[in-house]
Amino acid sequence: MTTIKEVAKEAGASVTAVSMALNHRENGHVKKELAKHIRKIAKEMGYRPNPLARSLRTSHTRTIGFISEEIATTPYAGEMILGAQDATSELGYMMLLVNADDEGDEAGEIDALRRYGVDGYLYAKMYDRISSIPKPLSHEKTVLIDATSSDESVPYIVPDEVAMGYDATTYLIESGARRIAYIGCCENLLAEPLRLRGYRKALREAGLPFDPELIASVANNGVALKAVSELFDRAHPDAFFCFNDARTWYVYQCAAQRGLEIGRDISVVGIDNNRIIKETFEPRPTTIALPHYEMGYWGARKLISMIEDRDLRPTDNKKTVAAIPALDAPNPVRIRCTLLERGSVANRGTRGTAVDHVSSPEIR
């Protein structure tokens, strides 16, 4: 096993300088070029820190706990776990994952993580809702992911729901659509009125009227198909913004029944970037990707910055498709999501190439 002393000898630096560079604590102590050189040498020599020795010196185990609700068993939301895992690995931490779907399980899993001596907790939900962290975590370093905290002292990160509605509708307007329907959700979800607000804002800015006849709030069932079919016949929309990709199916079905072609006669934009839908629908729906990976990645980096009580250097992560907010951003921290152009939007207007929104001003 390569030791820190061997790295120091090979790099021509002191053990102290090597220690600071490998822990990314070189600011003001070790020149940037030397720190970069040290990390390169350490990587070439196969240096790996000894986590047990480090925990004995610092009283930190360099592990964090990830408490999930359904996320571990949901394919696309599972990206949140991958994002958090990548961030912890980059910073020399390990992550312990537990799944807790009811209060009894949750209390037991949190107790198990505490026995392992984790340094902090990521508490993740399946979708954005008002949430409070469990009482056992009230005095622990904790970051809430994909939920709106009822306690403003707890850092949390969520998708920018208003911007999703605005970006999807603006994209359709730029394609030439003028009678844009919204297929919303009849469930009591935080995202529903926020996405509708973004839809209405985009119409207003484009000088288009808001027409209640173009709105249908539906669940996922046969009644929903009937509601969308009736909307087709009474309002004659030329485009649809759907609350999620699952609801685009009703539009595809109704269009086919009327001999209309998606991407030519009717335009559709959804939300989720659902893998099953994008691999089975033709044409594939243009969609807005929810930032599961980015939320997990930001959450883990934020938590580790709290554990170590320091700023973390900027990162260049090639896996992200949406801009990562600053770690010192105040609550609420919202990620502006990315629109992925596919084949379901007709281009009758001035829109050019694909629009990938990764950052822009707040829309409220």
Residue frames relative to the residue before (quaternion, step in Angstrom):
aa qw qx qy qz dx dy dz
M 1.0000 0.0000 0.0000 0.0000 0.00 0.00 0.00
T 0.4209 -0.7070 0.5125 0.2458 3.57 -0.83 1.00
T 0.2579 -0.7773 0.5581 0.1334 3.57 -0.92 0.94
I 0.6474 -0.5198 0.3911 0.3971 3.53 -1.29 0.33
K 0.6081 0.5535 -0.3471 0.4510 3.59 1.13 -0.62
E 0.6490 0.5117 -0.3130 0.4679 3.57 1.03 -0.80
V 0.6248 0.5207 -0.3317 0.4780 3.59 1.07 -0.74
A 0.6456 0.5314 -0.3155 0.4486 3.57 0.98 -0.90
K 0.6539 0.5136 -0.3098 0.4611 3.58 0.97 -0.88
E 0.6875 0.4869 -0.2830 0.4584 3.58 0.88 -0.95
A 0.7161 0.4456 -0.2463 0.4775 3.58 1.04 -0.80
G 0.3837 -0.7304 0.4788 0.3001 3.58 1.26 -0.28
A 0.5697 0.5663 -0.3831 0.4561 3.57 1.02 0.80
S 0.5926 -0.5634 0.4317 0.3808 3.54 -1.26 0.25
V 0.6351 -0.5216 0.4060 0.3998 3.57 -1.26 0.41
T 0.6297 0.5434 -0.3300 0.4464 3.58 1.05 -0.80
A 0.6598 0.5037 -0.3064 0.4658 3.59 0.94 -0.90
V 0.6441 0.5191 -0.3185 0.4628 3.57 0.99 -0.84
S 0.6442 0.5297 -0.3168 0.4517 3.57 0.94 -0.90
M 0.6694 0.4955 -0.2981 0.4665 3.58 0.92 -0.91
A 0.6713 0.5062 -0.3020 0.4493 3.57 0.91 -0.90
L 0.6905 0.4845 -0.2853 0.4550 3.58 0.90 -0.89
N 0.7094 0.3996 -0.2478 0.5250 3.58 1.22 -0.46
H 0.4285 -0.7306 0.4297 0.3130 3.56 1.37 0.23
R 0.4819 0.6392 -0.4497 0.3961 3.54 0.98 0.92
E 0.3359 0.8019 -0.4479 0.2085 3.56 1.20 0.49
N 0.4678 0.7169 -0.4376 0.2753 3.61 1.15 -0.46
G 0.8396 0.1254 -0.1329 0.5116 3.54 -0.71 1.15
H 0.7323 0.4035 -0.2284 0.4987 3.59 1.24 -0.18
V 0.7883 0.1203 -0.0401 0.6021 3.57 1.02 -0.81
K 0.5141 -0.6529 0.4523 0.3239 3.58 -0.88 0.90
K 0.6188 -0.5977 0.3764 0.3437 3.53 -1.07 0.89
E 0.6655 0.5124 -0.3048 0.4492 3.57 0.92 -0.93
L 0.6613 0.5024 -0.3084 0.4638 3.58 0.99 -0.85
A 0.6391 0.5294 -0.3277 0.4514 3.58 0.97 -0.85
K 0.6493 0.5082 -0.3089 0.4740 3.56 0.99 -0.84
H 0.6358 0.5276 -0.3134 0.4681 3.59 1.04 -0.83
I 0.6469 0.5262 -0.3164 0.4522 3.59 0.94 -0.89
R 0.6773 0.4868 -0.3019 0.4617 3.59 0.87 -0.91
K 0.6219 0.5335 -0.3385 0.4627 3.59 1.09 -0.67
I 0.6562 0.5041 -0.3033 0.4725 3.58 0.95 -0.91
A 0.6527 0.5237 -0.3169 0.4464 3.58 0.92 -0.93
K 0.6568 0.5076 -0.3112 0.4627 3.57 0.98 -0.83
E 0.6578 0.5130 -0.3047 0.4597 3.57 0.97 -0.88
M 0.7064 0.4506 -0.2551 0.4826 3.58 1.07 -0.75
G 0.4696 -0.7006 0.4293 0.3232 3.57 1.27 -0.07
Y 0.2586 0.7907 -0.5182 0.1985 3.57 1.14 0.60
R 0.0035 -0.7659 0.6429 -0.0097 3.54 -1.04 0.90
P 0.4260 -0.7067 0.4938 0.2744 3.61 -0.77 0.97
N 0.4150 -0.6777 0.5483 0.2605 3.55 -1.20 0.58
P 0.3060 -0.8022 0.4765 0.1891 3.62 -0.19 1.22
L 0.6244 0.5408 -0.3527 0.4396 3.60 1.04 -0.68
A 0.6639 0.4924 -0.3088 0.4706 3.58 0.91 -0.90
R 0.6523 0.5172 -0.3204 0.4521 3.55 0.96 -0.83
S 0.6663 0.5073 -0.3162 0.4457 3.61 0.91 -0.84
L 0.6322 0.5245 -0.3354 0.4612 3.59 1.07 -0.67
R 0.6744 0.4928 -0.2977 0.4623 3.60 1.08 -0.72
T 0.8133 0.3313 -0.1255 0.4615 3.54 0.91 -0.95
S 0.3875 -0.7134 0.4766 0.3373 3.61 1.27 -0.30
H 0.6021 0.4963 -0.3771 0.4990 3.59 1.23 0.48
T 0.3691 -0.7409 0.5202 0.2103 3.58 -1.00 0.84
R 0.2996 -0.7664 0.4966 0.2759 3.58 1.31 -0.34
T 0.5431 0.5282 -0.4509 0.4720 3.52 0.93 1.02
I 0.1255 -0.7608 0.6284 0.1025 3.55 -1.20 0.58
G 0.3705 -0.7185 0.5446 0.2233 3.54 -1.20 0.53
F 0.1617 -0.7604 0.6229 0.0869 3.58 -1.02 0.87
I 0.0942 -0.7979 0.5953 0.0084 3.56 -0.51 1.24
S 0.0393 -0.8386 0.5428 -0.0245 3.59 -0.45 1.18
E 0.2360 -0.7243 0.6278 0.1599 3.51 -1.33 0.45
E 0.8433 -0.0813 -0.0185 0.5309 3.58 -0.32 1.32
I 0.5190 0.6912 -0.4118 0.2887 3.59 1.12 -0.54
A 0.6497 0.5502 -0.3250 0.4118 3.56 0.95 -0.89
T 0.7493 0.3766 -0.2105 0.5024 3.61 1.16 -0.52
T 0.6196 0.5190 -0.3440 0.4779 3.61 1.26 0.22
P 0.4919 -0.7272 0.3779 0.2938 3.62 -0.40 1.19
Y 0.7865 0.3418 -0.2285 0.4609 3.62 0.51 -1.07
A 0.6292 0.5079 -0.3474 0.4749 3.61 1.09 -0.56
G 0.5460 0.6312 -0.3880 0.3911 3.58 1.21 -0.43
E 0.4940 0.6449 -0.4246 0.3997 3.58 1.27 -0.26
M 0.5605 0.6054 -0.3820 0.4164 3.58 1.18 -0.55
I 0.6488 0.5076 -0.3030 0.4792 3.56 1.03 -0.84
L 0.6464 0.5219 -0.3188 0.4562 3.57 0.96 -0.86
G 0.6462 0.5226 -0.3229 0.4528 3.59 0.96 -0.83
A 0.6665 0.4915 -0.2971 0.4753 3.56 0.94 -0.90
Q 0.6515 0.5244 -0.3126 0.4503 3.57 0.99 -0.84
D 0.6387 0.5216 -0.3275 0.4612 3.59 0.98 -0.80
A 0.6700 0.5021 -0.3041 0.4544 3.58 0.92 -0.89
T 0.6680 0.4956 -0.3149 0.4572 3.60 0.90 -0.85
S 0.6443 0.5248 -0.3205 0.4547 3.56 1.01 -0.82
E 0.6395 0.5375 -0.3221 0.4454 3.59 0.96 -0.87
L 0.7559 0.3849 -0.1887 0.4948 3.57 1.05 -0.78
G 0.5866 -0.6361 0.3526 0.3564 3.57 1.23 0.35
Y 0.5423 0.5958 -0.4108 0.4269 3.58 1.15 0.61
M 0.3133 -0.6862 0.6113 0.2395 3.53 -1.39 0.19
M 0.2217 -0.7739 0.5788 0.1299 3.56 -1.18 0.55
L 0.1935 -0.7552 0.6185 0.0985 3.54 -0.95 0.96
L 0.1827 -0.8110 0.5523 0.0614 3.58 -0.71 1.10
V 0.0185 0.7692 -0.6387 0.0067 3.55 -1.00 0.90
N 0.2772 -0.7431 0.5880 0.1587 3.55 -1.16 0.69
A 0.0197 0.8066 -0.5868 0.0685 3.59 -0.73 1.07
D 0.0608 -0.8459 0.5297 -0.0074 3.57 -0.35 1.24
D 0.7692 0.1559 -0.1770 0.5939 3.59 1.24 0.14
E 0.7123 -0.4983 0.2853 0.4037 3.56 -1.24 0.45
G 0.6388 0.5359 -0.3347 0.4390 3.59 1.00 -0.76
D 0.6627 0.4911 -0.2940 0.4829 3.56 0.91 -0.94
E 0.6481 0.5540 -0.3185 0.4142 3.56 0.93 -0.94
A 0.6665 0.5030 -0.3066 0.4569 3.58 0.86 -0.94
G 0.6733 0.4988 -0.2975 0.4576 3.58 0.96 -0.85
E 0.6674 0.4980 -0.3036 0.4630 3.58 0.99 -0.82
I 0.6303 0.5154 -0.3377 0.4723 3.59 1.01 -0.74
D 0.6374 0.5252 -0.3281 0.4586 3.57 0.98 -0.83
A 0.6395 0.5212 -0.3265 0.4613 3.60 1.00 -0.79
L 0.6540 0.5077 -0.3138 0.4649 3.60 0.95 -0.85
R 0.6410 0.5194 -0.3261 0.4615 3.59 1.01 -0.76
R 0.6354 0.5238 -0.3384 0.4554 3.59 1.03 -0.71
Y 0.6534 0.4918 -0.3070 0.4868 3.58 1.15 -0.60
G 0.4476 -0.7379 0.4181 0.2834 3.58 1.27 -0.08
V 0.1944 0.7984 -0.5511 0.1455 3.61 1.02 0.68
D 0.5003 -0.6914 0.4500 0.2630 3.57 -1.13 0.71
G 0.8025 -0.0665 0.0626 0.5896 3.60 1.18 -0.40
Y 0.3647 -0.7567 0.5211 0.1512 3.54 -1.31 0.29
L 0.1870 -0.6966 0.6774 0.1447 3.51 -1.26 0.69
Y 0.0996 -0.7905 0.6040 0.0169 3.57 -0.75 1.09
A 0.0287 -0.8603 0.5053 -0.0606 3.57 -0.23 1.31
K 0.2197 -0.7669 0.5935 0.1060 3.52 -1.10 0.84
M 0.6199 -0.5792 0.3984 0.3487 3.55 -1.28 0.44
Y 0.7846 -0.0566 0.0467 0.6157 3.59 1.12 -0.64
D 0.6745 -0.5331 0.3399 0.3812 3.55 -1.24 0.51
R 0.2162 0.7359 -0.6164 0.1782 3.54 -0.87 1.07
I 0.5710 -0.5366 0.4578 0.4200 3.57 -1.24 0.20
S 0.0830 0.8191 -0.5560 0.1142 3.57 -0.63 1.09
S 0.2017 -0.7398 0.6256 0.1439 3.53 -1.20 0.55
I 0.4858 -0.6526 0.4835 0.3231 3.56 -1.05 0.66
P 0.6106 -0.5731 0.3892 0.3838 3.63 -1.07 0.61
K 0.6462 -0.5622 0.3615 0.3683 3.56 -1.10 0.71
P 0.6431 0.5322 -0.3496 0.4253 3.67 0.90 -0.75
L 0.7028 0.4475 -0.2654 0.4852 3.61 1.20 -0.45
S 0.4112 0.7634 -0.4402 0.2331 3.60 1.27 -0.08
H 0.7629 0.2927 -0.1828 0.5467 3.60 1.15 -0.51
E 0.5582 0.5800 -0.3909 0.4463 3.56 1.27 0.40
K 0.5461 -0.5723 0.4813 0.3776 3.57 -1.23 0.39
T 0.1148 0.8139 -0.5449 0.1658 3.54 -0.46 1.27
V 0.1069 -0.7555 0.6430 0.0651 3.55 -1.14 0.76
L 0.2903 -0.7547 0.5705 0.1435 3.56 -0.93 0.99
I 0.1398 -0.8069 0.5729 0.0346 3.57 -0.86 1.03
D 0.8571 0.0614 -0.0884 0.5037 3.55 -1.00 0.98
A 0.6840 0.3580 -0.3170 0.5510 3.57 0.96 0.91
T 0.4220 -0.6907 0.5337 0.2448 3.54 -1.21 0.63
S 0.3713 -0.7692 0.4798 0.2005 3.56 -0.56 1.17
S 0.3955 -0.6942 0.5514 0.2401 3.54 -1.09 0.77
D 0.6984 0.3625 -0.2295 0.5729 3.56 1.36 -0.21
E 0.3490 -0.7873 0.4706 0.1920 3.57 -0.33 1.25
S 0.5833 0.5778 -0.3890 0.4179 3.61 1.19 -0.20
V 0.6377 0.4992 -0.3229 0.4897 3.58 1.26 -0.27
P 0.3905 -0.7180 0.5159 0.2566 3.65 -0.63 1.03
Y 0.0678 0.7961 -0.5995 0.0474 3.57 -0.99 0.81
I 0.1780 -0.7788 0.5961 0.0808 3.54 -1.25 0.55
V 0.0006 -0.7961 0.6030 -0.0514 3.56 -0.97 0.95
P 0.5698 -0.5435 0.4540 0.4169 3.62 -1.21 0.22
D 0.4645 -0.6434 0.5228 0.3116 3.58 -1.18 0.53
E 0.2349 -0.8314 0.4922 0.1068 3.55 0.06 1.36
V 0.6382 0.5234 -0.3375 0.4526 3.61 0.93 -0.82
A 0.6623 0.5144 -0.3026 0.4530 3.57 0.93 -0.92
M 0.5966 0.5628 -0.3713 0.4353 3.60 1.08 -0.65
G 0.6777 0.4835 -0.2911 0.4714 3.57 0.88 -0.94
Y 0.6542 0.5187 -0.2987 0.4623 3.55 1.02 -0.86
D 0.6952 0.4858 -0.2840 0.4473 3.59 0.80 -0.99
A 0.6564 0.5102 -0.3176 0.4560 3.60 0.94 -0.88
T 0.6942 0.4734 -0.2782 0.4654 3.57 0.88 -0.95
T 0.6298 0.5284 -0.3287 0.4649 3.60 0.98 -0.80
Y 0.6334 0.5358 -0.3268 0.4527 3.57 0.98 -0.82
L 0.6632 0.4960 -0.2975 0.4750 3.57 0.99 -0.85
I 0.6301 0.5252 -0.3283 0.4683 3.58 1.03 -0.80
E 0.6713 0.4999 -0.2964 0.4600 3.58 0.94 -0.88
S 0.6315 0.5229 -0.3341 0.4649 3.59 1.21 -0.44
G 0.6299 -0.5476 0.3342 0.4378 3.58 1.27 -0.20
A 0.4772 0.6718 -0.4429 0.3533 3.62 1.24 -0.06
R 0.1243 -0.8113 0.5691 0.0490 3.58 -1.06 0.78
R 0.7371 0.2662 -0.2066 0.5858 3.60 1.17 -0.38
I 0.0283 0.8440 -0.5267 0.0978 3.51 0.29 1.38
A 0.2366 -0.7768 0.5728 0.1120 3.56 -0.66 1.15
Y 0.2217 -0.7396 0.6146 0.1615 3.56 -1.26 0.46
I 0.1460 -0.7625 0.6270 0.0654 3.55 -0.72 1.12
G 0.0702 -0.8577 0.5090 -0.0189 3.53 -0.06 1.35
C 0.5553 -0.5945 0.4855 0.3201 3.50 -1.38 -0.23
C 0.3236 -0.7660 0.5225 0.1882 3.60 -0.85 0.94
E 0.5262 0.6160 -0.4218 0.4071 3.60 1.26 -0.01
N 0.5240 -0.6416 0.4683 0.3073 3.55 -1.23 0.55
L 0.2187 0.7798 -0.5442 0.2190 3.56 0.26 1.33
L 0.5818 -0.5921 0.4279 0.3575 3.59 -1.07 0.71
A 0.6592 0.5581 -0.3128 0.3951 3.57 0.96 -0.88
E 0.5993 0.6276 -0.3692 0.3327 3.60 0.98 -0.78
P 0.7424 0.3798 -0.2706 0.4810 3.69 0.57 -0.94
L 0.6203 0.5497 -0.3508 0.4360 3.60 1.12 -0.56
R 0.6601 0.4804 -0.3082 0.4883 3.60 0.96 -0.80
L 0.6270 0.5219 -0.3284 0.4761 3.58 1.07 -0.72
R 0.6188 0.5411 -0.3420 0.4554 3.60 1.05 -0.73
G 0.6559 0.5065 -0.3088 0.4668 3.58 0.98 -0.85
Y 0.6109 0.5512 -0.3267 0.4650 3.59 1.09 -0.80
R 0.6985 0.4721 -0.2754 0.4620 3.58 0.82 -0.98
K 0.6293 0.5385 -0.3342 0.4498 3.58 1.04 -0.76
A 0.6509 0.5133 -0.3168 0.4609 3.58 0.96 -0.87
L 0.6367 0.5161 -0.3277 0.4699 3.61 0.98 -0.81
R 0.6646 0.5226 -0.3041 0.4389 3.56 0.89 -0.98
E 0.6791 0.4933 -0.2942 0.4571 3.57 0.91 -0.92
A 0.6927 0.4556 -0.2715 0.4887 3.58 1.14 -0.60
G 0.5000 -0.6733 0.4170 0.3504 3.58 1.28 -0.02
L 0.5003 0.6370 -0.4327 0.3959 3.59 1.21 0.49
P 0.4699 -0.6926 0.4605 0.2957 3.63 -0.92 0.78
F 0.4068 -0.6540 0.5700 0.2863 3.53 -1.25 0.48
D 0.0765 -0.8088 0.5830 -0.0103 3.56 -0.65 1.16
P 0.3864 -0.7456 0.4938 0.2256 3.63 -0.47 1.18
E 0.5756 0.6011 -0.3726 0.4104 3.59 1.18 -0.50
L 0.6748 0.4881 -0.2838 0.4752 3.57 1.26 -0.41
I 0.6133 0.5415 -0.3389 0.4646 3.60 1.27 0.18
A 0.0623 0.7606 -0.6453 0.0345 3.56 -1.05 0.86
S 0.1413 -0.7755 0.6119 0.0652 3.58 -0.75 1.09
V 0.0515 0.8420 -0.5229 0.1226 3.54 -0.37 1.25
A 0.4099 -0.6427 0.5778 0.2919 3.52 -1.38 0.27
N 0.5788 -0.5570 0.4395 0.4020 3.58 -1.22 -0.40
N 0.4986 0.6358 -0.4380 0.3941 3.60 0.24 1.24
G 0.7331 -0.4244 0.3011 0.4380 3.57 -1.33 -0.02
V 0.5821 0.5720 -0.3699 0.4440 3.58 1.12 -0.62
A 0.6234 0.5463 -0.3316 0.4506 3.58 1.07 -0.77
L 0.6377 0.5223 -0.3294 0.4605 3.59 0.95 -0.83
K 0.6427 0.5197 -0.3155 0.4662 3.58 1.00 -0.82
A 0.6547 0.5195 -0.3113 0.4522 3.61 0.98 -0.89
V 0.6686 0.4807 -0.3019 0.4803 3.59 0.96 -0.83
S 0.6203 0.5428 -0.3369 0.4551 3.59 1.06 -0.75
E 0.6605 0.4961 -0.3005 0.4768 3.58 0.98 -0.85
L 0.6192 0.5378 -0.3407 0.4597 3.60 1.09 -0.73
F 0.5978 0.5679 -0.3493 0.4451 3.59 1.03 -0.81
D 0.7574 0.4354 -0.2163 0.4358 3.55 0.78 -1.11
R 0.7266 0.4383 -0.2660 0.4574 3.61 0.97 -0.69
A 0.8016 0.3285 -0.1385 0.4800 3.61 1.00 -0.87
H 0.2315 -0.8218 0.4931 0.1673 3.60 1.28 -0.32
P 0.0883 0.8172 -0.5626 0.0886 3.65 0.65 1.05
D 0.3041 -0.7316 0.5700 0.2179 3.54 -1.24 0.43
A 0.7839 0.1370 -0.0948 0.5981 3.60 1.30 -0.06
F 0.1867 -0.7747 0.5975 0.0889 3.53 -1.27 0.54
F 0.1288 -0.7089 0.6853 0.1065 3.52 -1.14 0.80
C 0.1438 -0.8241 0.5470 0.0328 3.58 -0.61 1.17
F 0.6068 -0.5929 0.4029 0.3434 3.55 -1.05 0.86
N 0.7845 -0.0885 0.0433 0.6123 3.59 1.08 -0.67
D 0.7023 -0.4716 0.3234 0.4240 3.55 -1.29 0.21
A 0.5906 0.5929 -0.3731 0.4005 3.60 1.05 -0.72
R 0.6927 0.4849 -0.2797 0.4548 3.58 0.99 -0.80
T 0.5206 0.6191 -0.4351 0.3953 3.61 1.19 -0.17
W 0.5315 0.6402 -0.4106 0.3729 3.60 1.16 -0.47
Y 0.6327 0.5351 -0.3437 0.4418 3.61 0.97 -0.81
V 0.6503 0.5114 -0.3125 0.4669 3.57 1.01 -0.80
Y 0.6437 0.5172 -0.3201 0.4644 3.59 0.92 -0.90
Q 0.6724 0.5092 -0.2943 0.4494 3.59 0.92 -0.94
C 0.6848 0.4840 -0.2840 0.4649 3.57 0.88 -0.96
A 0.6276 0.5281 -0.3349 0.4637 3.58 1.03 -0.75
A 0.6562 0.5132 -0.3118 0.4569 3.60 0.91 -0.90
Q 0.6459 0.5282 -0.3180 0.4503 3.60 0.99 -0.81
R 0.7383 0.3926 -0.2120 0.5058 3.60 1.16 -0.54
G 0.5206 -0.6669 0.3945 0.3584 3.55 1.28 0.20
L 0.4779 0.6555 -0.4390 0.3864 3.58 1.21 0.54
E 0.3098 -0.7626 0.5440 0.1627 3.58 -1.04 0.76
I 0.4136 -0.6906 0.5435 0.2382 3.54 -0.87 1.06
G 0.7744 0.2976 -0.2448 0.5018 3.57 -0.87 0.98
R 0.7308 0.3019 -0.2249 0.5693 3.57 1.31 -0.09
D 0.7949 0.2387 -0.1117 0.5465 3.57 0.72 -1.14
I 0.7847 0.1631 -0.0484 0.5961 3.56 1.09 -0.78
S 0.2124 -0.7689 0.5916 0.1167 3.59 -1.00 0.87
V 0.0740 -0.8004 0.5949 0.0005 3.58 -1.07 0.79
V 0.0058 0.7520 -0.6591 -0.0053 3.55 -1.13 0.83
G 0.1181 -0.7962 0.5914 0.0489 3.58 -0.92 0.95
I 0.3486 -0.6914 0.5812 0.2504 3.53 -1.35 -0.31
D 0.6265 0.5334 -0.4469 0.3510 3.58 -1.12 0.80
N 0.1395 -0.7666 0.5940 0.1999 3.57 0.88 -1.00
N 0.0939 0.8356 -0.5276 0.1205 3.53 0.97 1.02
R 0.4717 -0.7271 0.4268 0.2583 3.55 -0.62 1.16
I 0.6597 0.5119 -0.3228 0.4456 3.60 0.87 -0.89
I 0.6851 0.4894 -0.2895 0.4553 3.57 0.89 -0.94
K 0.6893 0.4784 -0.3067 0.4494 3.59 0.86 -0.87
E 0.6947 0.4593 -0.2811 0.4769 3.60 1.17 -0.45
T 0.7487 0.3973 -0.2187 0.4836 3.62 1.19 -0.32
F 0.6639 0.4955 -0.3240 0.4569 3.63 1.06 -0.61
E 0.0557 -0.7755 0.6280 0.0330 3.56 -1.16 0.66
P 0.4553 -0.3069 -0.8098 0.2067 1.53 -1.22 2.16
R 0.6055 -0.5580 0.4108 0.3914 3.56 -1.18 0.50
P 0.4779 -0.7017 0.4402 0.2922 3.61 -0.85 0.90
T 0.4375 -0.6060 0.5918 0.3020 3.52 -1.15 0.74
T 0.0157 0.8310 -0.5499 0.0828 3.57 -0.81 0.96
I 0.3597 -0.6717 0.5894 0.2683 3.53 -1.36 0.20
A 0.3450 -0.7711 0.5057 0.1750 3.55 -0.62 1.18
L 0.3681 -0.7033 0.5613 0.2342 3.56 -0.84 0.96
P 0.4213 -0.7668 0.4345 0.2141 3.60 -0.82 0.97
H 0.0180 0.8420 -0.5387 0.0229 3.58 0.74 1.03
Y 0.6637 0.4989 -0.3112 0.4623 3.58 0.84 -0.97
E 0.6857 0.5008 -0.2891 0.4421 3.58 0.85 -0.98
M 0.6409 0.5159 -0.3353 0.4589 3.61 0.99 -0.74
G 0.6580 0.4989 -0.3095 0.4715 3.58 0.98 -0.82
Y 0.6525 0.5240 -0.3044 0.4549 3.55 1.00 -0.89
W 0.6729 0.4785 -0.2924 0.4824 3.59 0.89 -0.96
G 0.6527 0.5433 -0.3227 0.4179 3.59 0.90 -0.91
A 0.6776 0.4851 -0.2964 0.4665 3.58 0.92 -0.88
R 0.6598 0.4952 -0.3125 0.4709 3.59 0.95 -0.83
K 0.6292 0.5250 -0.3322 0.4670 3.58 1.02 -0.78
L 0.6627 0.5090 -0.3099 0.4536 3.58 0.88 -0.91
I 0.6822 0.4796 -0.3018 0.4620 3.60 0.86 -0.89
S 0.6091 0.5305 -0.3575 0.4688 3.60 1.08 -0.60
M 0.6400 0.5049 -0.3166 0.4851 3.60 1.13 -0.66
I 0.6411 0.5308 -0.3204 0.4523 3.58 0.97 -0.87
E 0.7687 0.3579 -0.1771 0.4996 3.57 0.89 -0.98
D 0.3145 -0.7871 0.4783 0.2296 3.58 1.34 -0.08
R 0.6201 0.4954 -0.3669 0.4852 3.54 0.78 1.06
D 0.5412 -0.5759 0.4936 0.3631 3.52 -1.31 0.32
L 0.2846 -0.7368 0.5846 0.1855 3.55 -1.12 0.65
R 0.5395 -0.6308 0.4461 0.3348 3.56 -1.00 0.81
P 0.6068 -0.5533 0.4142 0.3925 3.61 -1.12 0.56
T 0.2456 -0.7798 0.5623 0.1241 3.55 -1.14 0.63
D 0.2515 -0.7389 0.6042 0.1604 3.55 -1.19 0.55
N 0.0446 0.8248 -0.5558 0.0935 3.54 0.09 1.34
K 0.3222 -0.7940 0.4905 0.1586 3.55 -0.47 1.24
K 0.6123 0.5834 -0.3485 0.4042 3.62 1.22 -0.29
T 0.6007 0.5825 -0.3672 0.4062 3.59 1.15 -0.37
V 0.1879 -0.7752 0.5915 0.1181 3.58 -1.08 0.72
A 0.7056 0.3222 -0.2451 0.5815 3.59 1.30 -0.04
A 0.5870 -0.5977 0.4145 0.3556 3.57 -1.14 0.63
I 0.3673 -0.7228 0.5468 0.2092 3.57 -0.94 0.95
P 0.4190 -0.7104 0.4962 0.2712 3.64 -0.71 0.97
A 0.6113 -0.5284 0.4338 0.3985 3.56 -1.29 0.34
L 0.5493 -0.6354 0.4317 0.3289 3.58 -1.06 0.72
D 0.7102 0.4304 -0.2661 0.4895 3.58 1.14 -0.53
A 0.3421 0.7398 -0.5086 0.2774 3.60 1.22 0.33
P 0.4356 -0.7094 0.4833 0.2710 3.62 -0.89 0.86
N 0.5816 -0.5401 0.4635 0.3940 3.56 -1.27 0.35
P 0.5815 -0.2370 -0.7782 0.0030 1.54 -1.95 1.55
V 0.3033 -0.7275 0.5849 0.1914 3.57 -1.02 0.83
R 0.0199 -0.8152 0.5772 -0.0429 3.57 -0.55 1.19
I 0.2786 -0.7458 0.5828 0.1631 3.56 -1.05 0.80
R 0.3440 -0.7061 0.5824 0.2094 3.56 -0.87 0.99
C 0.3221 -0.8016 0.4792 0.1549 3.56 -0.49 1.21
T 0.4840 -0.6812 0.4885 0.2511 3.54 -1.32 0.39
L 0.2976 -0.7343 0.5849 0.1735 3.57 -0.97 0.92
L 0.1800 -0.7888 0.5845 0.0612 3.55 -0.81 1.10
E 0.2627 -0.7930 0.5342 0.1293 3.58 -0.43 1.23
R 0.0097 0.7774 -0.6286 0.0229 3.54 -0.91 1.01
G 0.7615 -0.4389 0.2533 0.4042 3.61 -0.97 -0.68
S 0.5648 0.6692 -0.3607 0.3211 3.60 1.22 0.01
V 0.6702 0.4610 -0.2997 0.4984 3.62 1.26 0.10
A 0.3334 -0.7298 0.5673 0.1852 3.55 -0.81 1.10
N 0.2721 -0.7682 0.5589 0.1531 3.58 -1.01 0.76
R 0.0572 0.8107 -0.5753 0.0922 3.55 -0.04 1.35
G 0.6971 0.4883 -0.2558 0.4584 3.57 1.29 -0.22
T 0.7418 -0.4097 0.3141 0.4280 3.55 -1.18 -0.71
R 0.4104 0.7259 -0.4745 0.2819 3.58 1.25 -0.02
G 0.2873 -0.7779 0.5409 0.1406 3.53 -1.03 0.86
T 0.8440 -0.0552 0.0784 0.5278 3.54 -0.56 -1.19
A 0.7524 -0.3905 0.2785 0.4515 3.56 -1.35 0.08
V 0.2798 -0.7437 0.5863 0.1575 3.52 -1.12 0.77
D 0.0090 -0.7829 0.6216 -0.0240 3.58 -0.59 1.14
H 0.1444 -0.8072 0.5689 0.0628 3.57 -0.15 1.28
V 0.0040 0.8105 -0.5853 0.0209 3.59 -0.55 1.10
S 0.7983 -0.0453 0.0031 0.6006 3.56 1.19 -0.24
S 0.2256 0.7366 -0.6204 0.1471 3.52 -1.15 0.72
P 0.6959 -0.4826 0.2987 0.4401 3.62 -1.16 0.27
E 0.6454 -0.5085 0.4036 0.4024 3.53 -1.28 0.40
I 0.1549 -0.7602 0.6233 0.0980 3.58 -1.08 0.72
R 0.1408 0.7903 -0.5810 0.1345 3.56 -0.57 1.15
